[in-house]
Amino acid sequence: MNAVCSSTHADVLSLDHYRTELRTGQHWSLTMRRGTQMTLTDLTGGANVAMLMHNPFNLLERYNAPDTLKCQHTFKLTRGNCLYSDMGRIFCSITADSFGWHDSVCGNSHAEQVAAQWGRRDYQKVRNDWHQNGYDAFLVELAKYGLSRADLAANLNLFSKVISDEAGNLALDASADSRDCQVTLRFEMDTLVLLHTCPHPLDRRAEYPLAQVQIDISRAAALTADDYCLNFRPENRRGFHNNALYHFANPGYYAVPSAQ
């Protein structure tokens, strides 16, 4: 784990940039503050980053995949799309994306599925070469915040492109090259982010994938009237207004910029 930081004589622990890396099968969580951004980079290609989001001050408020897709009239997620909570607020916006297609419908891998596909390996026997699955990885992170399997919602899968055939069968597009691709999430409200790097549930590669994902956290630029995500869909502008109402009573209140 690597951290990139700046410091002064007054505060040697001051951070303005943080970086870490996760290999396949790991999990991670952090509360992202409003006005920060997270950039994820697939360093090796073939990565999958599954993500859940909760309101850290009301853990019952969580990422809502159906509302995110239907209010923006899309099946995929990419630049311009906002990620909504089940209370109509925006957790974060996708401000940059060089991959162009992220899945929000296929869910999570499970222990039985991973064992059937790649064999059963546990940490006690093979340590870091074990075959972790997404469901158990999320449960470990959820437990850190007093949450359990009842709090598992539909997750998104970054760097995973899903296609369908004429019969409507879904498959992971193995031809989609995600090596060195990046996606940046700007957080519009304080958000508890839980993620793992276990394989996508539709991954059919012969070997348990070995990938490396980089996470960079930094300050985001302030929202402006011409912001791409704000104006991407009329529904997004209403979502930002819902956020402004939510923050109205707080000292950090901000208003949605007026259209030019």
C-alpha positions as CSV (number, residue, x, y, z in Angstrom):
1,M,0.0,0.0,0.0
2,N,1.4,3.3,-1.0
3,A,0.4,6.8,0.1
4,V,1.3,10.0,-1.6
5,C,1.2,13.0,0.7
6,S,2.3,16.6,1.2
7,S,3.1,18.0,4.6
8,T,4.0,21.2,6.4
9,H,6.0,21.8,9.6
10,A,2.6,22.5,11.3
11,D,1.0,19.3,10.2
12,V,3.2,16.5,9.0
13,L,0.2,14.2,8.5
14,S,-1.6,16.5,6.0
15,L,-2.7,14.6,2.8
16,D,-3.6,16.1,-0.5
17,H,-3.3,12.9,-2.5
18,Y,-3.6,9.3,-1.5
19,R,-2.7,6.2,-3.6
20,T,-3.0,2.5,-3.0
21,E,-3.1,-0.7,-5.1
22,L,-5.3,-3.8,-4.9
23,R,-4.7,-7.1,-6.6
24,T,-7.5,-9.5,-7.6
25,G,-9.5,-10.9,-4.7
26,Q,-8.9,-8.0,-2.3
27,H,-11.4,-5.7,-0.6
28,W,-11.3,-2.1,0.7
29,S,-13.5,0.6,2.1
30,L,-13.4,4.3,3.0
31,T,-15.8,7.2,3.7
32,M,-15.3,9.6,0.8
33,R,-16.1,13.2,1.7
34,R,-18.2,15.5,-0.5
35,G,-15.8,17.4,-2.9
36,T,-13.3,14.6,-3.2
37,Q,-12.7,12.3,-6.1
38,M,-11.6,8.7,-6.6
39,T,-9.8,7.6,-9.8
40,L,-9.5,3.9,-10.4
41,T,-7.0,2.6,-12.9
42,D,-6.8,-1.0,-14.3
43,L,-3.1,-1.4,-14.5
44,T,-2.9,-4.8,-16.1
45,G,-6.2,-5.2,-17.9
46,G,-9.0,-7.7,-17.1
47,A,-9.8,-6.2,-13.7
48,N,-13.2,-6.0,-12.2
49,V,-14.0,-3.5,-9.4
50,A,-17.3,-4.2,-7.7
51,M,-18.7,-1.3,-5.6
52,L,-21.4,-0.6,-3.0
53,M,-22.2,2.8,-1.5
54,H,-23.9,3.9,1.7
55,N,-24.7,7.1,3.4
56,P,-22.3,7.0,6.4
57,F,-24.8,9.0,8.5
58,N,-27.8,6.9,7.6
59,L,-26.6,3.4,6.5
60,L,-30.1,2.5,5.3
61,E,-29.5,4.9,2.4
62,R,-27.6,3.0,-0.3
63,Y,-26.7,2.8,-4.0
64,N,-29.8,2.0,-6.1
65,A,-28.9,0.4,-9.4
66,P,-32.5,0.3,-10.9
67,D,-33.0,4.0,-10.2
68,T,-29.6,4.9,-11.5
69,L,-30.2,3.2,-14.8
70,K,-33.9,4.0,-15.4
71,C,-33.7,7.7,-14.6
72,Q,-30.8,8.2,-17.0
73,H,-32.3,5.9,-19.7
74,T,-29.3,3.6,-19.9
75,F,-28.0,0.1,-19.4
76,K,-24.4,1.0,-19.1
77,L,-22.5,3.5,-17.0
78,T,-19.9,5.9,-18.3
79,R,-18.9,9.6,-18.2
80,G,-21.8,11.9,-17.5
81,N,-23.8,9.3,-15.5
82,C,-24.5,9.9,-11.8
83,L,-24.8,7.1,-9.2
84,Y,-28.0,7.5,-7.2
85,S,-29.1,6.5,-3.7
86,D,-32.5,5.0,-3.0
87,M,-33.6,8.4,-1.7
88,G,-33.1,10.2,-5.0
89,R,-29.8,11.8,-4.1
90,I,-26.5,11.5,-6.0
91,F,-23.6,9.7,-4.3
92,C,-21.1,10.5,-7.0
93,S,-20.7,11.5,-10.7
94,I,-18.6,9.8,-13.3
95,T,-16.5,12.8,-14.5
96,A,-14.0,10.9,-16.6
97,D,-13.9,7.5,-18.2
98,S,-11.6,6.0,-20.8
99,F,-13.2,2.6,-20.8
100,G,-16.7,3.6,-21.7
101,W,-18.9,0.8,-20.4
102,H,-19.4,-0.3,-16.8
103,D,-21.9,-2.9,-15.6
104,S,-24.6,-2.4,-13.0
105,V,-26.9,-5.4,-13.4
106,C,-24.9,-8.6,-13.1
107,G,-24.2,-8.5,-9.3
108,N,-21.6,-10.5,-7.5
109,S,-19.6,-13.8,-7.6
110,H,-20.2,-16.4,-4.9
111,A,-18.0,-19.1,-3.3
112,E,-19.7,-22.0,-5.1
113,Q,-19.4,-20.3,-8.5
114,V,-15.7,-19.4,-8.1
115,A,-14.9,-23.0,-6.9
116,A,-16.7,-24.5,-9.8
117,Q,-14.9,-22.2,-12.3
118,W,-11.4,-22.2,-10.9
119,G,-11.2,-24.6,-8.0
120,R,-11.5,-24.1,-4.3
121,R,-8.5,-22.4,-2.6
122,D,-8.7,-21.0,0.9
123,Y,-6.4,-18.5,2.6
124,Q,-5.3,-20.9,5.3
125,K,-3.6,-23.2,2.8
126,V,-2.3,-20.9,0.0
127,R,-2.4,-17.5,1.6
128,N,-2.6,-14.7,-1.0
129,D,-3.0,-17.2,-3.9
130,W,-6.5,-18.1,-2.6
131,H,-9.7,-17.7,-4.7
132,Q,-11.8,-15.1,-3.0
133,N,-15.4,-14.4,-4.1
134,G,-17.2,-11.1,-4.3
135,Y,-20.1,-12.0,-1.9
136,D,-17.8,-12.9,1.0
137,A,-15.5,-10.0,0.3
138,F,-18.4,-7.6,0.6
139,L,-19.5,-9.2,3.8
140,V,-16.1,-8.7,5.4
141,E,-16.2,-5.0,4.6
142,L,-19.9,-4.5,5.6
143,A,-19.1,-6.1,9.0
144,K,-16.6,-3.3,9.7
145,Y,-19.6,-0.9,9.9
146,G,-22.1,-3.0,11.7
147,L,-23.7,-4.1,8.4
148,S,-24.5,-7.7,7.3
149,R,-25.9,-9.7,4.3
150,A,-29.3,-7.9,4.7
151,D,-27.5,-4.7,3.6
152,L,-26.1,-6.2,0.4
153,A,-27.7,-4.2,-2.5
154,A,-27.1,-4.6,-6.2
155,N,-23.5,-3.5,-6.9
156,L,-21.9,-2.0,-9.9
157,N,-18.9,-3.6,-11.7
158,L,-16.3,-1.2,-13.0
159,F,-14.2,-2.2,-16.0
160,S,-16.6,-4.9,-17.0
161,K,-18.5,-4.7,-20.3
162,V,-21.5,-6.9,-20.6
163,I,-23.1,-7.8,-24.0
164,S,-26.1,-9.8,-25.0
165,D,-26.9,-12.2,-27.9
166,E,-30.1,-12.3,-29.9
167,A,-31.7,-14.5,-27.3
168,G,-31.0,-12.0,-24.6
169,N,-28.3,-14.0,-22.9
170,L,-25.7,-11.9,-21.1
171,A,-21.9,-12.4,-21.4
172,L,-18.8,-10.6,-20.4
173,D,-17.1,-9.0,-23.4
174,A,-13.7,-10.6,-23.3
175,S,-12.5,-8.5,-26.2
176,A,-12.9,-5.2,-24.3
177,D,-9.4,-4.0,-23.4
178,S,-9.3,-2.2,-20.1
179,R,-5.5,-2.1,-19.6
180,D,-4.5,1.4,-18.3
181,C,-8.1,2.6,-18.5
182,Q,-9.3,5.0,-15.8
183,V,-12.6,6.0,-14.3
184,T,-13.0,9.0,-12.0
185,L,-15.9,9.3,-9.5
186,R,-16.5,12.8,-8.0
187,F,-18.4,12.5,-4.7
188,E,-21.4,14.9,-4.4
189,M,-22.2,13.8,-0.8
190,D,-20.3,12.0,2.0
191,T,-20.3,8.4,0.9
192,L,-19.2,5.1,2.5
193,V,-17.5,3.3,-0.4
194,L,-17.0,-0.5,-0.2
195,L,-15.3,-2.3,-3.0
196,H,-13.6,-5.5,-4.0
197,T,-11.5,-6.7,-6.9
198,C,-12.9,-10.3,-7.2
199,P,-13.8,-11.6,-10.7
200,H,-17.0,-10.6,-12.4
201,P,-19.7,-13.3,-12.0
202,L,-19.7,-13.8,-15.8
203,D,-16.0,-14.2,-16.1
204,R,-15.2,-17.4,-17.9
205,R,-11.4,-17.3,-18.2
206,A,-9.6,-20.6,-17.8
207,E,-7.5,-19.3,-14.9
208,Y,-8.5,-17.2,-11.9
209,P,-7.6,-13.7,-13.1
210,L,-4.6,-11.8,-11.8
211,A,-5.1,-8.1,-12.2
212,Q,-3.9,-5.0,-10.4
213,V,-6.0,-1.9,-9.7
214,Q,-4.7,1.5,-8.6
215,I,-6.8,3.8,-6.4
216,D,-6.1,7.6,-6.3
217,I,-7.9,10.0,-4.0
218,S,-7.7,13.7,-4.4
219,R,-9.7,16.9,-4.2
220,A,-12.2,17.5,-6.9
221,A,-12.8,20.8,-8.8
222,A,-15.9,22.7,-7.7
223,L,-19.2,22.1,-9.5
224,T,-19.9,24.7,-12.1
225,A,-23.0,25.6,-14.2
226,D,-21.6,24.0,-17.3
227,D,-20.7,20.8,-15.5
228,Y,-21.0,17.8,-17.9
229,C,-22.6,15.5,-15.3
230,L,-25.0,18.1,-14.0
231,N,-26.3,18.7,-17.5
232,F,-26.1,15.2,-18.9
233,R,-29.7,14.4,-18.2
234,P,-32.6,16.6,-16.9
235,E,-33.0,14.0,-14.1
236,N,-29.4,14.7,-13.0
237,R,-30.2,18.3,-12.3
238,R,-33.1,17.3,-10.1
239,G,-30.7,14.9,-8.3
240,F,-28.2,17.7,-7.6
241,H,-31.1,19.8,-6.3
242,N,-32.0,16.9,-3.9
243,N,-28.4,17.0,-2.7
244,A,-28.5,20.7,-2.2
245,L,-31.7,20.3,-0.1
246,Y,-30.0,17.6,1.9
247,H,-27.0,19.8,2.7
248,F,-29.1,22.9,3.3
249,A,-28.9,22.7,7.1
250,N,-25.1,22.1,7.2
251,P,-22.4,24.8,7.3
252,G,-21.0,23.5,4.0
253,Y,-24.3,24.2,2.1
254,Y,-23.9,24.8,-1.6
255,A,-26.4,25.6,-4.3
256,V,-26.7,24.0,-7.7
257,P,-25.2,26.5,-10.2
258,S,-27.7,28.4,-12.4
259,A,-27.7,27.5,-16.1
260,Q,-25.9,30.1,-18.2
